[in-house]
Amino acid sequence: MREPLLRIEGLRTVFRIPGGEFAAVDGVDLEVPRGRTLGVVGESGCGKSVLSLSVMRLVPPPGRVAAGHVWLEGRDLLALPMEQMRQVRGSRVAMIFQEPMTSLNPVHSVGAQIVEAMRAHDPGASAAALKERAIEALRRVRIPAPERRFEEYPHQLSGGMRQRVMIAMALACSPRLLIADEPTTALDVTVQAQILDLLRELQAETGMSIILITHDLGVVAEMADEVAVMYAGRVVERAAARALFEDPQHPYTLGLLGSVPRLDEERERLLAIEGVVPPPFALPKGCRFHPRCPFAIEACRMAPPALEEIAPGHLAACIRAPVEQSVAA
């Protein structure tokens, strides 16, 4: 079996607070095959963005990666000296952040920012060569008049254009893995579709792998080959995208899918998951979802369930899996 491009083992990321620490990511295991897309979904506060920052080793203080391994092409990123990790960022793994307006520097042109990213990995290249490569990067992400856009500032571009600039910057040094953290947030549906089409085209051209972090299940259905569902810092279900949508096995996944309107059925009102994601410093005992779970029994309150394979390639952390979907409907 071919080695995956990225393998995450036992990742635990903690943040210090008065009186101790809490884990925002707690024992996550994931794999991303070469040339494939992994969708990571869940409500806000489930640990999706902290997971991506942990892979990039960009967790802000007072946070730190406390345990685990992140293997990229056979190298443990968490064990690399920081200088080597800086070389890995951009050249082997790159990231698109949630909001391009806050990720781009407002006092520098977009072209200068792309050139800066390129220069970090090719310090010997001439200014003219870097500019030409930056313009080509803008052209590659379908930005019209890239020579003119090169000189413009972020506030002169639309939200969709800024997101394309972020993609151009991320792909400037041809990374093998792209982490896209909510890449279509705050974009209208037409621009969102264009950005997703662009990511698909670039993936087909370059063969890169993608981790797509989102709360939008429609985006996941369209883009992902495999899906990991996170809740309260842990992966509670993982499966091929088709299997997860056709046969969800964790009550939380059922709730997420039930909250999405569908064209093939009529409902007076959508399913809602009662309550909210618990704060990581006040997690319930046992299964972390049990206070919100319509299927919970006394055993769910006693010990956290393990993430186990319930069908080939389909894993769920629920003592009652397989779940009867008709009950959730």
For each residue, the residues with C-beta under 8 A, 3 or more apart:
1:
2: 33 34
3: 7 74
4: 7 31 32 33 34
5: 32 33 34 72 73 176 177 209
6: 30 31 32 55 70 71 72 93 177 209 211
7: 3 4 30 31 32 69 70 71
8: 11 28 29 30 31 55 68 69 70 71
9: 29 68 69 70 71
10: 27 28 29 67 68 69
11: 8 25 27 28 29 51 54 65 67 68 69 70
12: 23 25 26 27 28 65 66 67 68
13: 23 24 25 47 50 51 53 54 59 63 64 65 66
14: 21 22 23 24 63 64 66
15: 21 22 24 62 63 280
16: 20 21 62 63
17: 20 21 22 62 281
18:
19:
20: 16 17
21: 14 15 16 17 66
22: 14 15 17 279 280 281
23: 12 13 14 26 66 233 280
24: 13 14 15 47 50 63 233 280
25: 11 12 13 28 47 50 51 54 233
26: 12 23 47 232 233 234
27: 10 11 12 68 234
28: 8 10 11 12 25 47 51 68 230 233 234 235
29: 8 9 10 11 235 307
30: 6 7 8 38 40 228 235 238
31: 4 6 7 8 38
32: 4 5 6 7 36 38 177 209 211
33: 2 4 5 36 209 225
34: 2 4 5 176 207 209
35: 203 207 208 209
36: 32 33 209 210 225 226
37: 203 209 210 211 212 223 224 225 226
38: 30 31 32 209 210 211 212 224 225 226 227 228
39: 212 213 214 219 220 223 224 226 227 228 241
40: 30 48 51 52 211 212 213 214 227 228 230
41: 48 214 215 217 220 227 228 229 230 256
42: 46 47 48 215 229 230 231 256
43: 46 215 231 256 276 277
44: 215 277
45: 232 276 277 279
46: 42 43 230 231 232 233 277
47: 13 24 25 26 28 42 50 51 230 232 233 234 280
48: 40 41 42 51 52 181 213 230
49: 52 53 98 181 182 213
50: 13 24 25 47 53 54 59 63
51: 11 13 25 28 40 47 48 54 55 213 230
52: 40 48 49 55 56 95 179 181 211 213
53: 13 49 50 56 57 58 59 60
54: 11 13 25 50 51 57 59 65 70
55: 6 8 51 52 70 77 93 179 211
56: 52 53 89 93 95 179
57: 53 54 65 77 78 82 85
58: 53 95
59: 13 50 53 54 63 64 65
60: 53 63
61: 64
62: 15 16 17
63: 13 14 15 16 24 50 59 60
64: 13 14 59 61
65: 11 12 13 54 57 59 68 78
66: 12 13 14 21 23
67: 10 11 12
68: 8 9 10 11 12 27 28 65 78
69: 7 8 9 10 11 76 78 79
70: 6 7 8 9 11 54 55 76 77 78
71: 6 7 8 9 74 75 76 77
72: 5 6 75 77 88 92 93 176 177
73: 5 92 176
74: 3 71
75: 71 72 80 88
76: 69 70 71 79 80
77: 55 57 70 71 72 80 85 88 93
78: 57 65 68 69 70
79: 69 76
80: 75 76 77 84 85 88
81: 84 85
82: 57 85 86
83: 86 87
84: 80 81 87 88
85: 57 77 80 81 82 88 89
86: 82 83 89 120
87: 83 84 91 121
88: 72 75 77 80 84 85 91 92 93
89: 56 85 86 92 93 94 95
90: 93 94 117 120 121 170 172 173 175
91: 87 88 121 173 174 175
92: 72 73 88 89 175 176 177
93: 6 55 56 72 77 88 89 90 175 176 177 178 179
94: 89 90 169 170 171 173 175 177 178 179
95: 52 56 58 89 170 178 179 180 181
96: 163 166 167 170 178 179 180 181 183
97: 100 102 103 166 181
98: 49 103 181 182 185
99: 102 103 185 186
100: 97 103 104 154 159 162 163 165 166
101: 104 154 159 162
102: 97 99
103: 97 98 99 100 166
104: 100 101 110 113 154 162 165 166
105: 108 113 154
106: 153 154 155
107: 153
108: 105 112 113 116 153
109: 112 113 150 151 152 153
110: 104 113 114 138 149 150 152 153 154 157 162 165
111: 114 115 131 134 135 138 149 150 151 152
112: 108 109 115 116
113: 104 105 108 109 110 116 117 165 169
114: 110 111 117 118 134 137 138 150 165 168 169 172
115: 111 112 118 119 127 130 131 134
116: 108 112 113 119 120
117: 90 113 114 120 121 169 172 173
118: 114 115 121 122 125 130 133 134 172 173
119: 115 116 122 123 125 130
120: 86 90 116 117 123
121: 87 90 91 117 118 173
122: 118 119 125 130 173
123: 119 120
124:
125: 118 119 122 129 130 133
126: 129 130
127: 115 130 131
128: 131 132
129: 125 126 132 133
130: 115 118 119 122 125 126 127 133 134
131: 111 115 127 128 134 135 150
132: 128 129 135 136
133: 118 125 129 130 136 137 172
134: 111 114 115 118 130 131 137 138 150 168 172
135: 111 131 132 138 139 146 147 150
136: 132 133 139 140 146
137: 114 133 134 140 141 168 169 171 172
138: 110 111 114 134 135 141 143 146 149 150 164 165 168
139: 135 136 142 143 146
140: 136 137 168 171 202
141: 137 138 164 165 167 168 171 198 202
142: 139 164 194 198
143: 138 139 146 149 161 164 165 168
144: 149
145: 148 149
146: 135 136 138 139 143 149 150
147: 135 150 151
148: 145 151 152
149: 110 111 138 143 144 145 146 152 157 161 165
150: 109 110 111 114 131 134 135 138 146 147
151: 109 111 147 148
152: 109 110 111 148 149 156 157
153: 106 107 108 109 110 156 157
154: 100 101 104 105 106 110 157 162 165
155: 106
156: 152 153
157: 110 149 152 153 154 161 162 165
158: 161 162 191
159: 100 101 162 163 186 187 191
160: 163 164 187 191 194 195
161: 143 149 157 158 164 165
162: 100 101 104 110 154 157 158 159 165 166
163: 96 100 159 160 166 167 183 184 187 191 195
164: 138 141 142 143 160 161 167 168 195 198
165: 100 104 110 113 114 138 141 143 149 154 157 161 162 168 169
166: 96 97 100 103 104 162 163 169 170 183
167: 96 141 163 164 170 171 183 195 198 199 202
168: 114 134 137 138 140 141 143 164 165 171 172
169: 94 113 114 117 137 165 166 172
170: 90 94 95 96 166 167 175 178
171: 94 137 140 141 167 168 174 175 178 202 206 208
172: 90 114 117 118 133 134 137 168 169
173: 90 91 94 117 118 121 122
174: 91 171 206 208
175: 90 91 92 93 94 170 171 178 208
176: 5 34 72 73 92 93 208 209
177: 5 6 32 72 92 93 94 208 209 210 211
178: 93 94 95 96 170 171 175 199 203 208 209 210 211
179: 52 55 56 93 94 95 96 210 211 213
180: 95 96 183 199 210 211 212 213
181: 48 49 52 95 96 97 98 213
182: 49 98 185 213 214 215
183: 96 163 166 167 180 195 199 212 214
184: 163 187 191 192 195 196 214 216 219
185: 98 99 182
186: 99 159
187: 159 160 163 184 191 192 195
188: 191 192
189: 192 193
190: 193 194
191: 158 159 160 163 184 187 188 194 195
192: 184 187 188 189 195 196 219
193: 189 190 196 197
194: 142 160 190 191 197 198
195: 160 163 164 167 183 184 187 191 192 198 199
196: 184 192 193 199 200 219 222 223
197: 193 194 200 201
198: 141 142 164 167 194 195 201 202
199: 167 178 180 183 195 196 202 203 210 223
200: 196 197 203 204 223
201: 197 198 204 205
202: 140 141 167 171 198 199 205 206 208
203: 35 37 178 199 200 206 207 208 210
204: 200 201 207
205: 201 202
206: 171 174 202 203
207: 34 35 203 204
208: 35 171 174 175 176 177 178 202 203
209: 5 6 32 33 34 35 36 37 38 176 177 178
210: 36 37 38 177 178 179 180 199 203 223
211: 6 32 37 38 40 52 55 177 178 179 180
212: 37 38 39 40 180 183 219 220 223 224
213: 39 40 48 49 51 52 179 180 181 182
214: 39 40 41 182 183 184 219 220
215: 41 42 43 44 182
216: 184 219 220
217: 41 220 221 256 257 260
218: 221 222 260
219: 39 184 192 196 212 214 216 222 223
220: 39 41 212 214 216 217 223 224 227 241
221: 217 218 224 241 245
222: 196 218 219
223: 37 39 196 199 200 210 212 219 220
224: 37 38 39 212 220 221 227 241
225: 33 36 37 38 240 241
226: 36 37 38 39 238 239 240 241
227: 38 39 40 41 220 224 237 238 239 240 241 244
228: 30 38 39 40 41 235 237 238
229: 41 42 235 236 237 238 244 250 252 253 256
230: 28 40 41 42 46 47 48 51 233 234 235 236
231: 42 43 46 234 236 252 277 288 289
232: 26 45 46 47 277 278 280 283 288 289
233: 23 24 25 26 28 46 47 230 280 288
234: 26 27 28 47 230 231 288 307 317
235: 28 29 30 228 229 230 238 307 315 317
236: 229 230 231 250 252 253 289 307 316 317 318
237: 227 228 229 244 248 249 250 252 253 315 316 317 318
238: 30 226 227 228 229 235 307 314 315
239: 226 227 243 244 249 313 314 315
240: 225 226 227 243 244 313 314
241: 39 220 221 224 225 226 227 244 245
242: 245 246
243: 239 240 246 247 311 313 314
244: 227 229 237 239 240 241 247 248 253 314
245: 221 241 242 248 257
246: 242 243
247: 243 244 311 314 322 325
248: 237 244 245 253 254 257 323 325
249: 237 239 253 310 311 314 316 318 321 322 323
250: 229 236 237 253 254 289 316 317 318 321 323
251: 254 255 289 293 294 295 318 320 323 328
252: 229 231 236 237 255 256 273 289 292 293
253: 229 236 237 244 248 249 250 256 257
254: 248 250 251 257 258 323 325 328
255: 251 252 258 259 271 272 273 292 328
256: 41 42 43 217 229 252 253 259 260 273
257: 217 245 248 253 254 260
258: 254 255 270 271 328 329
259: 255 256 270 271 272 273
260: 217 218 256 257 270
261: 267 270
262: 265
263:
264:
265: 262
266:
267: 261 270 271
268:
269:
270: 258 259 260 261 267
271: 255 258 259 267 328
272: 255 259
273: 252 255 256 259 292
274: 292
275: 291 292
276: 43 45
277: 43 44 45 46 231 232
278: 232 282 283 284 288 291
279: 22 45 282 283
280: 15 22 23 24 47 232 233 283
281: 17 22
282: 278 279
283: 232 278 279 280 288
284: 278 287 288 290 291 301
285: 301 302
286: 290 299 300 301 302 303 304
287: 284 290 293 296 300 301 304 305 317 318 319
288: 231 232 233 234 278 283 284 304
289: 231 232 236 250 251 252 292 293 296
290: 284 286 287 293 296 300 301
291: 275 278 284 296
292: 252 255 273 274 275 289
293: 251 252 287 289 290 296 300
294: 251 327 328
295: 251 320 323 327
296: 287 289 290 291 293 300 301
297: 300 319 320
298: 301 302
299: 286 302 303 319
300: 286 287 290 293 296 297 305 319 320
301: 284 285 286 287 290 296 298
302: 285 286 298 299
303: 286 299
304: 286 287 288 317
305: 287 300 308 317 318 319
306: 317
307: 29 234 235 236 238 315 316 317
308: 305 315 316 317
309: 312 313 314 315
310: 249 314 315 316 321 322
311: 243 247 249 314 322
312: 309
313: 239 240 243 309
314: 238 239 240 243 244 247 249 309 310 311
315: 235 237 238 239 307 308 309 310
316: 236 237 249 250 307 308 310 321 322
317: 234 235 236 237 250 287 304 305 306 307 308
318: 236 237 249 250 251 287 305 321 323
319: 287 297 299 300 305
320: 251 295 297 300 323
321: 249 250 310 316 318
322: 247 249 310 311 316
323: 248 249 250 251 254 295 318 320 327 328
324: 327 328
325: 247 248 254 328 329
326: 329
327: 294 295 323 324
328: 251 254 255 258 271 294 323 324 325
329: 258 325 326
